[in-house]
Amino acid sequence: MPLEVDEKDAGTAGKSEGETERRRREGLRLNFLLLTASVFITLTASEVVARLVLPSPLPWLFPQVRYRPDPELIFALAPNQDAFTADVPVQINSRGLRGRGIDYARPPGYHRLLFLGDSIVFGYGVSEREILSFRVEAMLREHGIKVEAINTGVPSYNTEQEVAFMAREGVRYRPDWVILGFCWNDINDKTGAQVSPDGWLVSEAAADHADRSTPLATPQSYAFRNLMKRSRLVYAALQGCRVLKSLVSPDDHAVFRGDVLAGHDTERVRRGWGLVEKAIHRLRLLGEEEGFRTLIVGFPVSLSLEKSFPQSSYPAHLREITSREHIPFLDLGPSFQEAFRGHESLFIPYDSDHPNATGHDLAARKIADLLLSHGIRAQVDP
């Protein structure tokens, strides 16, 4: 006899299955909402902690300073441009130097100081009134000394380029003192550097595609990177990935710096110091011909303030070179070490070489003190 199913029972079973499915979906939705809320709360809490612990990275505003090719100097800053150094507005004058244009003719009764260097002397990431040359000028004027400081720093220059600039252009300013700011990477050879059509520095390999715009040098790419930097947590994660990558496959810059700090006598390091020695010798001879005095200032590597590198060729080799050339040498390492209270106390966040405003001010005080000890005085009007 066939089994008969009561229609009422069948309806009840259908409703029960529907109710079960509805509850299952509500449970999934609730679990998803709980998971989303948990992730959001965790990320928010992590971001708050990261902001309490980690410094804020500098945004890079578009455009950063641009360059032009130069047959003798390899490259130079493009003149008459308004740009940024990190997030700080910067004006490049008609002679391709930072700040207001300065006449070649010296004002009567003034001392002239000309600063040579790379991005440190240029003042990467700091304002016009915070840079080394401005601070030295202000400090000497507090002593009643009429002084005019000229900042000829060009980001990415090495010592060869700086001295070549001095011989071609710097002598026209008739300085009393030439202060050369030295960074460990000034021993790097720049002969392979080239300028892309849109004004960015590129490596020799990248020059094979010189007809293309640099993909990361666009307003959109800068805006995207700055958006990432607004999250301290995301930026820290990206920095961590870079560190891990460098441990597995160190980049060329890190390997070179490691060789210098470890005192490795590699061909590249040896050749670099040889080029520096020739350039400083040329600068000394130029000073004798043109009547200016020279001061070499060594800026410390930030890593050397956190860890000792007793075999490092920098600044030891630089001290030896300046001694042979009878040029005054100011090693800022001890002064920076004494004032060091963690990386951000003297350096730009997440940057291994560039001093912040406090670092520039400290260096300026030491330079001003040395100039005063070497006889720079207020001139007495007749």
C-alpha positions in Angstrom: 0.0 0.0 0.0 1.6 3.4 -1.0 2.7 5.7 1.8 0.6 8.8 1.9 2.2 12.0 3.1 0.0 14.5 4.8 0.0 17.8 3.0 0.2 19.7 6.3 3.2 17.7 7.4 4.9 18.4 4.0 4.3 22.1 4.3 5.7 22.1 7.9 8.8 20.3 6.7 9.3 22.8 3.9 9.0 25.7 6.2 11.5 24.1 8.6 14.0 23.7 5.9 13.5 27.3 4.8 13.9 28.5 8.4 17.1 26.5 8.7 18.5 28.0 5.5 17.5 31.5 6.6 19.2 31.0 10.0 22.3 29.6 8.3 22.6 32.7 6.0 22.1 35.0 8.9 24.8 33.2 10.8 27.2 33.5 7.9 26.4 37.2 7.6 26.8 37.8 11.3 30.2 35.9 11.3 31.3 38.0 8.3 30.4 41.2 10.1 32.2 40.1 13.2 35.2 39.1 11.2 35.2 42.5 9.4 34.8 44.4 12.7 37.6 42.4 14.3 39.9 43.0 11.4 39.0 46.7 11.4 39.5 47.1 15.1 42.9 45.2 14.9 44.1 47.3 12.0 43.0 50.5 13.7 44.6 49.6 17.0 47.8 48.6 15.1 47.8 51.9 13.2 47.4 53.8 16.5 50.3 51.9 18.0 52.4 52.5 14.9 51.7 56.2 15.0 52.8 56.3 18.6 56.0 54.4 17.9 57.1 55.1 14.4 58.0 58.5 12.8 56.0 60.0 10.0 57.7 59.5 6.6 58.2 62.6 4.4 55.8 62.8 1.5 57.4 63.4 -1.9 55.5 66.2 -3.7 55.6 66.5 -7.5 57.8 67.6 -9.1 61.1 66.9 -7.4 64.1 68.8 -8.7 65.0 68.2 -12.3 68.3 68.0 -14.1 69.9 68.9 -17.4 72.9 67.1 -19.1 76.2 68.9 -18.8 79.2 67.7 -20.9 81.8 68.5 -18.2 79.9 67.9 -15.0 77.8 65.0 -16.4 74.6 66.6 -15.1 73.5 69.8 -13.4 70.3 71.2 -11.9 68.0 72.6 -14.5 67.8 76.4 -14.0 64.7 78.5 -13.3 62.5 75.8 -11.8 60.1 75.6 -8.9 60.1 72.2 -7.4 60.2 70.3 -4.2 62.9 68.6 -2.1 60.8 65.8 -0.5 57.8 67.9 0.7 59.7 71.3 1.0 59.2 73.9 -1.8 62.5 74.8 -3.5 63.5 77.4 -6.1 66.4 76.9 -8.5 67.7 80.1 -9.8 69.0 81.1 -13.3 72.4 79.6 -12.5 71.1 76.2 -11.5 71.6 76.7 -7.7 69.2 76.7 -4.8 67.8 79.9 -3.6 68.1 83.5 -4.8 70.6 84.4 -7.4 73.8 86.0 -6.1 76.0 88.3 -8.1 79.5 87.3 -9.0 80.8 90.6 -7.6 81.3 90.5 -3.9 79.6 93.3 -1.8 82.3 95.6 -0.3 83.4 94.6 3.2 81.8 91.1 3.1 83.4 87.7 3.6 82.3 85.1 1.1 81.8 81.5 1.9 81.1 79.0 -0.9 79.6 75.6 0.1 80.3 72.7 -2.2 78.5 69.4 -1.8 75.8 67.0 -2.7 72.2 66.7 -1.4 73.3 67.2 2.2 74.8 70.7 1.4 71.9 71.3 -1.0 69.5 70.7 2.0 67.4 67.7 1.0 64.2 67.7 3.0 64.8 71.0 4.9 63.7 74.5 4.2 65.8 77.4 2.9 66.3 78.9 6.4 67.3 75.6 7.9 70.1 74.6 5.6 73.7 74.5 6.5 74.9 77.5 4.5 72.1 79.8 5.8 72.7 78.8 9.4 76.5 79.4 9.2 75.8 82.8 7.7 73.3 83.7 10.4 75.7 82.5 13.2 78.6 84.5 11.9 76.5 87.6 11.5 75.6 87.3 15.2 79.3 87.9 15.8 79.1 91.1 13.9 80.7 89.6 10.8 79.5 90.7 7.4 79.3 87.4 5.5 77.6 86.0 2.4 77.1 82.3 2.0 76.6 80.7 -1.4 75.0 77.2 -1.5 76.2 75.4 -4.6 75.2 71.9 -3.5 73.8 69.6 -6.2 72.0 66.4 -5.2 73.9 63.3 -6.3 77.2 65.0 -7.0 80.4 63.4 -6.0 83.7 65.2 -5.1 85.0 65.2 -8.7 81.9 67.0 -9.9 82.0 69.5 -7.1 85.6 70.4 -7.7 85.0 70.6 -11.4 82.1 73.0 -10.7 84.3 75.0 -8.5 87.0 75.4 -11.2 84.5 76.4 -13.9 81.9 78.4 -12.0 82.6 78.7 -8.3 85.8 80.8 -8.7 83.8 83.5 -10.4 82.3 84.3 -6.9 85.7 85.0 -5.5 85.1 83.3 -2.2 87.4 83.7 0.9 86.5 80.2 2.1 85.3 77.1 0.2 83.6 74.6 2.6 83.2 71.1 1.0 80.6 68.9 2.7 81.6 65.3 2.3 79.3 62.2 2.6 80.6 58.6 2.4 79.0 58.0 -1.0 81.0 60.9 -2.6 83.5 58.3 -3.5 81.0 56.9 -6.0 81.8 57.1 -9.7 79.1 59.1 -11.6 80.3 58.5 -15.1 77.4 56.2 -15.9 74.7 58.7 -14.8 72.5 60.3 -17.5 69.5 62.6 -17.6 66.2 61.4 -19.1 64.3 63.7 -21.5 61.9 64.7 -18.7 64.8 65.8 -16.4 65.3 62.8 -14.1 68.6 61.2 -13.3 68.8 57.6 -14.6 71.4 55.0 -14.6 73.4 54.0 -17.7 71.2 50.9 -18.2 68.0 52.9 -17.9 69.4 55.3 -20.6 68.7 52.6 -23.2 65.0 53.6 -22.7 65.7 57.3 -22.7 62.8 58.0 -25.1 60.3 57.0 -22.4 59.2 58.9 -19.4 60.2 57.6 -16.0 57.1 55.7 -14.8 57.5 56.6 -11.2 58.1 60.3 -11.9 54.5 61.3 -12.5 51.9 63.2 -10.4 49.8 60.1 -10.2 52.6 57.9 -8.9 53.7 60.5 -6.4 50.0 60.8 -5.2 49.7 57.0 -4.8 53.0 56.7 -2.8 52.0 59.6 -0.6 48.6 58.0 0.0 50.5 54.8 1.2 52.7 56.9 3.5 49.6 58.3 5.3 49.3 54.9 6.9 52.2 54.4 9.3 51.3 50.7 9.4 51.3 50.2 5.7 54.6 52.2 5.3 56.2 50.1 8.1 55.2 46.9 6.3 56.6 48.1 3.0 59.9 49.1 4.8 60.0 45.7 6.4 59.6 44.0 3.0 62.5 46.1 1.7 64.7 45.1 4.6 63.9 41.4 4.1 64.6 41.8 0.4 67.9 43.5 1.1 68.9 40.6 3.4 68.2 38.1 0.6 69.5 40.2 -2.3 71.3 43.4 -1.2 71.1 46.3 -3.6 74.2 47.9 -5.1 74.1 50.9 -2.8 73.8 48.8 0.4 76.7 46.5 -0.7 78.9 49.5 -1.5 78.1 51.2 1.9 78.8 47.9 3.6 82.2 47.6 1.9 83.1 51.2 3.0 82.0 50.7 6.6 83.7 47.3 6.9 86.9 48.7 5.4 86.9 46.2 2.5 89.6 47.1 0.0 87.5 46.4 -3.1 88.4 47.7 -6.5 85.4 50.0 -6.4 86.2 51.5 -3.0 89.9 51.8 -3.9 89.2 53.5 -7.2 86.7 55.8 -5.4 89.2 57.0 -2.8 91.7 57.5 -5.6 89.3 59.8 -7.4 88.6 61.7 -4.2 92.3 62.2 -3.5 92.9 63.7 -7.0 89.9 66.0 -6.7 90.9 67.3 -3.3 94.5 67.9 -4.6 93.0 69.8 -7.5 90.9 71.9 -5.1 94.0 72.8 -3.0 95.9 73.9 -6.1 92.9 75.9 -7.2 92.7 77.6 -3.8 96.4 78.6 -4.1 95.8 80.0 -7.5 92.5 81.9 -6.7 93.3 82.9 -3.1 90.7 81.0 -1.1 91.1 78.8 1.9 89.5 75.3 2.0 87.7 73.4 4.7 86.6 69.8 4.3 83.6 68.7 6.5 82.9 65.0 7.0 79.2 64.2 7.7 78.7 60.9 9.6 76.9 57.9 8.4 73.8 57.5 10.6 74.6 53.7 11.0 78.0 54.6 12.5 76.2 56.4 15.4 74.3 53.3 16.3 77.1 50.8 15.8 80.9 51.0 15.8 82.8 50.3 12.6 86.4 50.4 13.6 87.7 49.3 10.2 85.7 51.8 8.2 87.6 53.6 5.5 85.4 56.6 6.1 86.2 59.1 7.5 89.7 57.6 8.1 90.8 57.9 4.4 89.4 61.4 4.1 91.3 62.5 7.2 94.6 61.1 5.7 94.0 62.8 2.4 93.3 66.2 4.0 96.3 65.8 6.2 98.6 65.2 3.2 97.1 68.2 1.4 97.4 70.4 4.6 93.7 71.2 4.4 91.7 71.7 7.6 89.3 68.8 8.3 86.2 68.9 10.5 84.9 65.4 11.4 81.3 65.9 12.6 81.1 62.3 13.8 82.0 63.0 17.5 79.6 66.0 17.7 76.8 64.1 16.1 77.5 61.1 18.4 77.3 63.3 21.5 74.0 64.8 20.4 72.5 61.5 19.0 69.3 60.4 20.7 68.0 58.0 18.1 67.9 58.3 14.3 65.2 61.0 14.1 67.0 63.3 16.6 69.5 64.3 13.8 68.4 62.7 10.6 65.3 62.6 8.3 63.0 59.7 9.1 63.8 56.5 7.1 66.8 58.2 5.5 70.3 56.9 6.3 72.3 60.0 5.2 70.5 63.3 5.3 70.4 65.5 8.4 67.2 67.1 9.5 67.1 70.8 10.6 68.7 69.9 14.0 71.5 68.1 12.3 72.1 71.1 9.9 72.1 73.5 12.9 74.6 71.3 14.8 76.9 71.1 11.7 76.6 74.9 11.2 77.7 75.6 14.8 80.8 73.5 14.4 81.7 75.1 11.1 81.1 78.6 12.4 83.3 77.9 15.5 86.1 76.5 13.3 86.0 79.5 11.0 86.2 81.9 13.9 89.1 79.9 15.3 90.9 80.3 11.9 90.7 84.0 12.0 87.5 85.1 10.2 86.7 88.4 11.8 84.5 91.5 11.3 86.2 93.8 8.9 86.8 97.3 10.2 85.5 100.0 7.8 88.2 102.6 7.0 
